[in-house]
Amino acid sequence: MTEDSQRNFRSVYYEKVGFRGVEEKKSLEILLKDDRLGILPPHHESHAQVMMYRKEQYCDVLHALKVVRFVSDVTPQVEVYLRMYQLESGKLPRSPSFPLEPDDEVFLAIAKAMEEMVEDSVDCYWIIRCFVNQLNNKYRDSLPQLPKAFEQYLNLEDSRLLSHMKSCSAVSKLPYDVWFKKCFAGCLPESSLQRIWDKVVSGSCKILVFVAVEILLTFKIKVMALNSAEKITKFLENIPQDSSDAIVSKAIDLWHKHCGNPVHSA
């Protein structure tokens, strides 16, 4: 049995016996062991040497940015990560004073959340780098389709709620960038993000759709009481944090309900 199938089998087994989410705990911290992201080679005896190379590369890039005065010792760490990523991808602007691009804002939101999950700065940068690359490459064509999928599944779960939002002209103004481009970074706490991002890394960005649907279902009464697109959007951009873990659990249930066992379904 391959490593992928073993992991998938364990996940399905745990969920069948009532322990859903067993493998989600600290999932992002063990991403460095996930060969598919290209962070480490499949041979575990090579990991120490590869990590040494990764640390040297991190230090070299950081040094280069300091030489050209893009960062300093007082630059916020998430901004350091951004400049490193820009330099390595050939997108470093001519001046650090240039305004940020939308993709930069996405990177910073993800980096800020990841920084709360991973203590080591070298590990944190490489995980951010690979996570963002996965969004930009593997899910490049899928992410733009998620708003349409969101509308489809919300209609199946609660057509009245969807009709209300349409009557308020709110559907096209929902915080899709926060939900689907930033993968809920800045919207949900890190403990909830870990569980969502675990599914994204495992091969499916569709989990993002069901989290968005469940947010609407959870706050249905509040949303139904709002009568303008602006009020609905403002509320959804700042939802109460105390129910986020329950929202994610119910979203995973919805994910399984509509997609079966969609571990690697984009």
Secondary structure as the mmCIF struct_conf table of DSSP 4:
data_model
#
loop_
_struct_conf.conf_type_id
_struct_conf.id
_struct_conf.beg_label_comp_id
_struct_conf.beg_label_asym_id
_struct_conf.beg_label_seq_id
_struct_conf.end_label_comp_id
_struct_conf.end_label_asym_id
_struct_conf.end_label_seq_id
HELX_RH_AL_P HELX_RH_AL_P1 GLU A 3 LYS A 16
TURN_TY1_P TURN_TY1_P1 VAL A 17 GLY A 18
TURN_TY1_P TURN_TY1_P2 ARG A 20 GLY A 21
HELX_RH_3T_P HELX_RH_3T_P1 VAL A 22 GLU A 24
TURN_TY1_P TURN_TY1_P3 LYS A 25 LYS A 26
HELX_RH_3T_P HELX_RH_3T_P2 SER A 27 LYS A 33
HELX_RH_3T_P HELX_RH_3T_P3 ASP A 35 LEU A 37
TURN_TY1_P TURN_TY1_P4 GLY A 38 GLY A 38
BEND BEND1 ILE A 39 LEU A 40
BEND BEND2 PRO A 42 PRO A 42
HELX_RH_3T_P HELX_RH_3T_P4 HIS A 44 SER A 46
HELX_RH_AL_P HELX_RH_AL_P2 HIS A 47 VAL A 67
TURN_TY1_P TURN_TY1_P5 VAL A 68 ARG A 69
BEND BEND3 PHE A 70 PHE A 70
TURN_TY1_P TURN_TY1_P6 ASP A 73 VAL A 74
BEND BEND4 THR A 75 THR A 75
HELX_RH_AL_P HELX_RH_AL_P3 GLN A 77 GLU A 88
TURN_TY1_P TURN_TY1_P7 SER A 89 GLY A 90
BEND BEND5 ARG A 94 ARG A 94
TURN_TY1_P TURN_TY1_P8 PRO A 96 SER A 97
BEND BEND6 PHE A 98 PHE A 98
HELX_LH_PP_P HELX_LH_PP_P1 PRO A 99 GLU A 101
HELX_RH_AL_P HELX_RH_AL_P4 PRO A 102 MET A 117
HELX_RH_AL_P HELX_RH_AL_P5 SER A 121 ASN A 137
TURN_TY1_P TURN_TY1_P9 LYS A 138 SER A 142
HELX_RH_3T_P HELX_RH_3T_P5 LEU A 143 GLN A 145
HELX_RH_AL_P HELX_RH_AL_P6 LEU A 146 GLU A 157
HELX_RH_AL_P HELX_RH_AL_P7 SER A 159 SER A 167
TURN_TY1_P TURN_TY1_P10 CYS A 168 SER A 169
HELX_RH_3T_P HELX_RH_3T_P6 VAL A 171 LYS A 173
BEND BEND7 LEU A 174 LEU A 174
HELX_RH_AL_P HELX_RH_AL_P8 TYR A 176 TYR A 176
HELX_RH_PI_P HELX_RH_PI_P1 ASP A 177 LYS A 181
BEND BEND8 LYS A 182 LYS A 182
TURN_TY1_P TURN_TY1_P11 CYS A 183 PHE A 184
STRN STRN1 ALA A 185 ALA A 185
TURN_TY1_P TURN_TY1_P12 GLY A 186 CYS A 187
STRN STRN2 LEU A 188 LEU A 188
HELX_RH_AL_P HELX_RH_AL_P9 GLU A 190 SER A 202
TURN_TY1_P TURN_TY1_P13 GLY A 203 GLY A 203
BEND BEND9 CYS A 205 CYS A 205
TURN_TY1_P TURN_TY1_P14 LYS A 206 LYS A 206
HELX_RH_AL_P HELX_RH_AL_P10 ILE A 207 THR A 218
TURN_TY1_P TURN_TY1_P15 PHE A 219 PHE A 219
HELX_RH_AL_P HELX_RH_AL_P11 LYS A 220 ALA A 225
BEND BEND10 SER A 228 SER A 228
HELX_RH_AL_P HELX_RH_AL_P12 ALA A 229 GLU A 237
TURN_TY1_P TURN_TY1_P16 ASN A 238 ASN A 238
HELX_RH_3T_P HELX_RH_3T_P7 GLN A 241 SER A 243
HELX_RH_AL_P HELX_RH_AL_P13 SER A 244 CYS A 259
BEND BEND11 GLY A 260 ASN A 261
TURN_TY1_P TURN_TY1_P17 VAL A 263 HIS A 264
#
